[in-house]
Amino acid sequence: MAESDAEKTESPTPRRLAEARKDGNVARSPDLTAALVLLATTIFIYYAGQQVFGGMRQYLTDYLSASHAKNFNPTQLSALSEMLYYGLYMFLFTIGPVLLAVFGISLIATVSQVGFLITTKPLEPNFGRMNPLKGVANLFNARAGVRLGMSLLKVLIITILAILLINFDLDAIVHMASLAPRQAFLLTGQLVFAFSLKIVAVLLFLAIIDFAFQKWQRARELRMTKQEVKEEMKAMEGDPMIKQRRSQVAKQLAMQRLSQAVPSADVIVTNPTHFSIALKYDSNNMRAPTVVAKGADFMAMRIRQIANLHDIPIIERKPLARALFATCEIGDEIPAEHYAAVAEILAYVYRISSGSKQPAMAT
């Protein structure tokens, strides 16, 4: 029986989150980006406004007086080209820095929310979204209702705050009528800047709440049922039958390697039952004895069985077997601290091998 949405009680797995992120499903608040951009723009214009407006004034003065024409060669550019070129030039040095700052803050605000993510998945055609009935249904779902409620709440809060701020500065606003134009202009700039900062602070606070809500809502939408978690774990770990088959194949390969490596060994050092290490030494090609095979428990027993079939001496040295098993991998030379113990074993093996071909056991 299929599980309903009400039974989605499990937190999304890392794989589910990664797939959602790949599809462009990330927690992001456009309001937070807009609030940060508005804050940066307000601060930038307040501190760099004189340069911006001064550049615009200079551009208009030069354009109206045609004084910019001296910067260009009239034989190469038409009057229209001169105007466009000069306009672009003044734009880059007046409005350009503002737009560049806005773009930079917008990019930083977006990346700080979702990280660096490039995906074309949301741009792919989805004919399901073109269904008018589904579109109408989306207008009346819980998510749309929450968004509408938050938008109305923001408008109400901003309206009330604006009324309170204007009422607080009403005396200064009325007093501007008695000031000189320059003083009135400076006072207006200060009042507008202070008013904008307070409004932006409230918008930023509401945007942070909206971002937290977006993260919570995304986690809630991506919740999984217990069955989905089990199926995902099964998909990640593999089908039990396939895992069993892989284990059998790996064991067969290991056995084949043992069957090839153990017969070439000179001696088997054992624990005697838990560990078996097959050692080989060729004075012409090796600097020190080398581990050609090793195993624990069942594999250790299998090494001993193969050694018996090929008359390989089996020597019981418990501490040495444990040490070699822990410190050496197949193909490694034994550590220098075990040279003496292994040399003693090999000397014993060489002595007995000249007198009998039967497997020897020494303790």
C-alpha positions as CSV (number, residue, x, y, z in Angstrom):
1,M,0.0,0.0,0.0
2,A,1.4,3.4,-1.0
3,E,2.3,5.8,1.8
4,S,0.5,9.2,1.9
5,D,2.2,12.6,2.2
6,A,1.1,12.6,5.9
7,E,3.5,9.7,6.5
8,K,6.5,11.6,5.2
9,T,8.1,12.0,8.6
10,E,11.8,11.3,7.7
11,S,14.3,14.1,7.1
12,P,15.6,14.2,3.5
13,T,18.7,12.1,3.0
14,P,21.9,13.8,1.6
15,R,21.3,12.1,-1.7
16,R,17.7,13.5,-1.9
17,L,19.1,17.0,-1.0
18,A,21.8,16.7,-3.7
19,E,19.3,15.6,-6.4
20,A,17.0,18.5,-5.5
21,R,19.9,21.0,-5.6
22,K,20.9,19.6,-9.0
23,D,17.3,20.3,-10.2
24,G,17.5,23.9,-9.0
25,N,15.3,23.2,-5.9
26,V,17.1,25.3,-3.4
27,A,16.1,27.6,-0.5
28,R,16.3,31.2,-1.7
29,S,14.6,34.4,-0.7
30,P,14.3,37.0,-3.4
31,D,13.3,39.5,-0.7
32,L,16.7,39.0,1.0
33,T,18.6,39.7,-2.2
34,A,16.4,42.8,-2.9
35,A,16.9,44.1,0.7
36,L,20.7,43.7,0.5
37,V,20.8,45.4,-2.9
38,L,18.6,48.2,-1.6
39,L,20.8,48.7,1.4
40,A,24.0,48.7,-0.6
41,T,22.5,51.1,-3.2
42,T,21.3,53.5,-0.5
43,I,24.7,53.6,1.3
44,F,26.6,53.9,-2.0
45,I,24.5,56.8,-3.3
46,Y,24.7,58.6,0.0
47,Y,28.5,58.5,0.1
48,A,29.2,58.6,-3.6
49,G,26.2,60.6,-4.6
50,Q,28.1,63.9,-5.0
51,Q,30.4,62.3,-7.5
52,V,27.5,60.6,-9.4
53,F,25.3,63.7,-9.6
54,G,28.3,65.9,-10.2
55,G,29.2,63.7,-13.2
56,M,25.7,63.8,-14.5
57,R,25.6,67.6,-14.1
58,Q,28.9,67.9,-16.0
59,Y,27.6,65.7,-18.8
60,L,24.5,67.8,-19.2
61,T,26.5,71.0,-19.1
62,D,29.0,69.7,-21.7
63,Y,26.2,68.3,-23.9
64,L,24.1,71.4,-23.9
65,S,27.1,73.7,-24.5
66,A,28.5,71.3,-27.1
67,S,31.9,71.7,-25.3
68,H,32.5,67.9,-25.6
69,A,32.9,68.3,-29.3
70,K,36.5,69.4,-28.9
71,N,37.4,65.9,-27.6
72,F,36.6,64.3,-30.9
73,N,37.7,64.6,-34.5
74,P,34.7,65.7,-36.6
75,T,36.3,64.3,-39.8
76,Q,36.1,60.8,-38.4
77,L,32.9,60.7,-36.3
78,S,29.5,62.1,-37.1
79,A,27.7,64.4,-34.6
80,L,25.4,61.5,-33.6
81,S,28.4,59.2,-33.0
82,E,30.0,61.9,-30.9
83,M,26.9,62.3,-28.8
84,L,26.5,58.6,-28.3
85,Y,30.2,58.0,-27.5
86,Y,30.3,60.8,-25.0
87,G,27.1,59.7,-23.4
88,L,28.4,56.2,-23.0
89,Y,31.7,57.6,-21.6
90,M,29.9,59.7,-19.0
91,F,27.5,56.9,-18.2
92,L,30.4,54.5,-17.3
93,F,31.9,57.0,-15.0
94,T,28.7,58.1,-13.3
95,I,26.0,55.5,-13.2
96,G,28.3,52.6,-14.1
97,P,29.8,52.3,-10.5
98,V,26.3,52.2,-9.0
99,L,25.2,49.4,-11.4
100,L,28.4,47.5,-10.8
101,A,27.9,47.7,-7.0
102,V,24.3,46.6,-7.3
103,F,25.3,43.7,-9.5
104,G,28.1,42.6,-7.1
105,I,25.9,42.8,-4.0
106,S,23.1,40.9,-5.8
107,L,25.6,38.2,-6.8
108,I,27.0,37.9,-3.3
109,A,23.6,37.8,-1.8
110,T,22.4,35.0,-4.1
111,V,25.6,32.9,-3.7
112,S,25.5,33.3,0.1
113,Q,22.1,31.7,0.1
114,V,22.4,28.8,-2.3
115,G,26.2,28.6,-2.9
116,F,27.8,28.4,-6.3
117,L,25.2,26.6,-8.5
118,I,24.8,26.5,-12.2
119,T,21.9,24.4,-13.6
120,T,19.7,24.6,-16.6
121,K,17.1,22.2,-15.2
122,P,14.5,25.0,-14.3
123,L,14.8,26.2,-17.9
124,E,13.9,22.9,-19.5
125,P,10.3,22.8,-21.0
126,N,7.7,21.4,-18.6
127,F,4.3,21.0,-20.3
128,G,2.8,20.2,-16.9
129,R,3.3,23.8,-15.9
130,M,1.3,24.9,-18.9
131,N,-1.8,23.2,-17.5
132,P,-4.3,26.0,-16.7
133,L,-6.1,24.0,-14.1
134,K,-2.8,23.3,-12.3
135,G,-2.0,27.0,-12.5
136,V,-5.3,28.0,-11.0
137,A,-4.8,25.4,-8.3
138,N,-1.4,26.8,-7.4
139,L,-3.0,30.2,-6.8
140,F,-5.0,28.8,-3.9
141,N,-2.6,26.4,-2.3
142,A,-1.1,26.8,1.2
143,R,2.3,28.1,-0.2
144,A,0.6,30.8,-2.2
145,G,-1.5,31.8,0.7
146,V,1.5,32.2,3.0
147,R,3.4,34.2,0.3
148,L,0.3,36.5,-0.1
149,G,-0.1,36.9,3.7
150,M,3.6,37.8,4.1
151,S,3.5,40.3,1.3
152,L,0.4,42.0,2.8
153,L,2.1,42.0,6.2
154,K,5.3,43.6,4.8
155,V,3.2,46.3,3.0
156,L,1.3,47.0,6.3
157,I,4.5,47.2,8.4
158,I,6.3,49.4,5.9
159,T,3.3,51.7,5.6
160,I,2.9,52.1,9.4
161,L,6.7,52.6,9.8
162,A,6.7,55.3,7.0
163,I,3.9,57.2,8.7
164,L,5.7,57.0,12.1
165,L,9.0,58.2,10.6
166,I,7.4,61.1,8.6
167,N,5.5,62.1,11.7
168,F,8.7,62.0,13.8
169,D,10.5,64.2,11.3
170,L,7.6,66.4,10.5
171,D,9.0,69.5,12.3
172,A,12.2,69.3,10.3
173,I,10.3,68.8,7.0
174,V,8.2,72.0,7.8
175,H,11.3,73.9,8.8
176,M,12.9,73.3,5.4
177,A,10.6,76.0,3.9
178,S,12.5,78.6,5.8
179,L,16.0,77.4,4.7
180,A,18.1,78.4,1.7
181,P,17.8,76.1,-1.3
182,R,21.3,74.5,-0.7
183,Q,20.6,73.9,3.0
184,A,17.1,72.5,2.2
185,F,18.7,70.2,-0.3
186,L,21.3,68.9,2.2
187,L,18.7,68.4,4.9
188,T,16.4,66.6,2.5
189,G,19.3,64.2,1.6
190,Q,20.0,63.5,5.2
191,L,16.3,62.9,6.0
192,V,15.8,60.6,3.0
193,F,19.0,58.7,3.8
194,A,17.9,58.1,7.5
195,F,14.4,57.3,6.3
196,S,15.7,54.8,3.7
197,L,18.1,53.1,6.2
198,K,15.3,52.5,8.7
199,I,13.0,51.1,6.0
200,V,15.7,48.9,4.6
201,A,16.6,47.6,8.1
202,V,13.0,46.5,8.6
203,L,12.9,44.9,5.1
204,L,16.2,43.1,5.8
205,F,14.7,41.8,9.1
206,L,11.6,40.5,7.3
207,A,13.7,39.1,4.5
208,I,15.8,37.0,7.0
209,I,12.6,35.6,8.4
210,D,11.4,34.8,4.9
211,F,14.7,33.0,4.1
212,A,14.4,30.9,7.3
213,F,10.8,30.1,6.2
214,Q,12.0,29.1,2.7
215,K,14.6,26.7,4.2
216,W,12.0,25.2,6.6
217,Q,9.5,24.8,3.8
218,R,12.0,23.2,1.4
219,A,13.1,20.7,4.1
220,R,9.4,20.0,4.7
221,E,8.6,19.4,1.0
222,L,11.6,17.1,0.6
223,R,10.7,14.9,3.6
224,M,10.6,11.2,2.8
225,T,8.5,8.2,4.0
226,K,10.2,5.4,5.8
227,Q,9.8,3.2,2.7
228,E,11.5,5.8,0.5
229,V,14.4,5.9,2.9
230,K,14.7,2.1,2.8
231,E,14.5,2.0,-1.0
232,E,17.1,4.7,-1.3
233,M,19.5,2.9,1.1
234,K,18.8,-0.2,-0.9
235,A,19.6,1.5,-4.1
236,M,22.8,3.0,-2.7
237,E,24.0,-0.3,-1.1
238,G,22.8,-2.5,-3.9
239,D,20.4,-5.4,-4.0
240,P,21.2,-8.1,-1.3
241,M,21.3,-10.8,-4.0
242,I,23.7,-8.7,-6.1
243,K,25.8,-7.9,-3.0
244,Q,26.0,-11.6,-2.2
245,R,27.0,-12.4,-5.7
246,R,29.7,-9.8,-5.6
247,S,31.0,-11.2,-2.4
248,Q,31.1,-14.7,-3.9
249,V,33.0,-13.4,-6.9
250,A,35.4,-11.5,-4.7
251,K,36.0,-14.6,-2.6
252,Q,36.6,-16.7,-5.7
253,L,39.1,-14.2,-7.1
254,A,40.8,-14.2,-3.7
255,M,41.0,-18.0,-3.8
256,Q,42.5,-17.9,-7.2
257,R,45.1,-15.5,-6.1
258,L,45.9,-17.7,-3.1
259,S,46.2,-20.7,-5.4
260,Q,48.7,-18.9,-7.5
261,A,50.7,-17.2,-4.8
262,V,51.0,-19.7,-1.9
263,P,52.7,-22.4,-4.0
264,S,55.5,-20.0,-4.7
265,A,56.1,-19.3,-1.0
266,D,59.1,-20.7,0.9
267,V,57.3,-20.8,4.3
268,I,53.9,-20.2,5.9
269,V,54.0,-18.4,9.3
270,T,50.8,-19.0,11.4
271,N,49.2,-17.9,14.6
272,P,48.3,-21.0,14.3
273,T,44.6,-20.7,13.4
274,H,43.7,-17.0,13.1
275,F,46.5,-15.7,10.8
276,S,48.6,-17.2,8.0
277,I,51.3,-15.3,6.2
278,A,53.1,-16.7,3.1
279,L,56.7,-15.5,2.8
280,K,59.1,-15.9,-0.1
281,Y,62.8,-14.9,-0.4
282,D,65.0,-14.9,-3.4
283,S,68.5,-13.6,-2.6
284,N,69.1,-12.8,-6.2
285,N,66.1,-10.6,-6.8
286,M,64.9,-9.5,-3.3
287,R,66.4,-7.3,-0.6
288,A,64.3,-9.0,2.1
289,P,61.7,-11.7,2.4
290,T,58.4,-10.6,0.9
291,V,54.7,-11.3,1.8
292,V,53.1,-13.1,-1.2
293,A,49.8,-14.0,0.6
294,K,48.1,-13.5,3.9
295,G,44.7,-14.2,5.4
296,A,42.7,-14.4,8.6
297,D,40.4,-17.1,9.9
298,F,38.9,-18.9,6.8
299,M,41.5,-17.5,4.4
300,A,44.2,-18.4,6.9
301,M,42.9,-22.0,6.9
302,R,42.8,-22.0,3.1
303,I,46.4,-20.8,2.9
304,R,47.5,-23.7,5.1
305,Q,45.5,-26.2,3.0
306,I,47.2,-25.0,-0.2
307,A,50.6,-25.1,1.6
308,N,50.0,-28.7,2.6
309,L,49.0,-29.7,-1.0
310,H,52.3,-28.2,-2.2
311,D,54.6,-29.3,0.6
312,I,55.2,-25.7,1.8
313,P,56.6,-25.7,5.4
314,I,54.2,-24.3,8.0
315,I,55.8,-22.6,11.0
316,E,53.9,-21.5,14.1
317,R,55.1,-18.2,15.5
318,K,52.2,-16.4,17.2
319,P,53.8,-13.0,17.9
320,L,55.5,-12.9,14.5
321,A,52.3,-13.9,12.6
322,R,50.3,-11.2,14.3
323,A,52.9,-8.5,13.7
324,L,53.4,-9.4,10.0
325,F,49.6,-9.5,9.4
326,A,49.2,-6.1,11.0
327,T,52.1,-4.3,9.4
328,C,52.5,-5.9,5.9
329,E,50.4,-6.0,2.8
330,I,50.7,-8.5,0.0
331,G,53.8,-7.6,-2.0
332,D,55.5,-5.7,0.9
333,E,58.9,-6.6,2.2
334,I,59.0,-7.5,5.9
335,P,60.0,-4.7,8.3
336,A,63.7,-4.7,9.4
337,E,62.8,-5.4,13.0
338,H,61.6,-8.9,11.9
339,Y,64.6,-9.8,9.9
340,A,66.2,-11.9,12.7
341,A,63.1,-13.9,13.4
342,V,62.3,-14.6,9.7
343,A,66.0,-15.4,9.0
344,E,65.9,-18.1,11.8
345,I,62.7,-19.6,10.2
346,L,64.1,-19.6,6.7
347,A,67.3,-21.2,7.9
348,Y,65.3,-23.9,9.6
349,V,63.2,-24.4,6.4
350,Y,66.3,-24.7,4.3
351,R,67.8,-27.3,6.6
352,I,64.7,-29.5,6.6
353,S,63.9,-29.1,2.9
354,S,67.1,-30.9,1.9
355,G,66.1,-34.0,3.8
356,S,62.4,-34.4,3.1
357,K,59.7,-33.2,0.8
358,Q,57.0,-33.6,3.4
359,P,55.5,-30.5,4.9
360,A,57.2,-29.6,8.2
361,M,55.7,-28.1,11.3
362,A,57.9,-26.3,13.8
363,T,57.1,-24.6,17.1
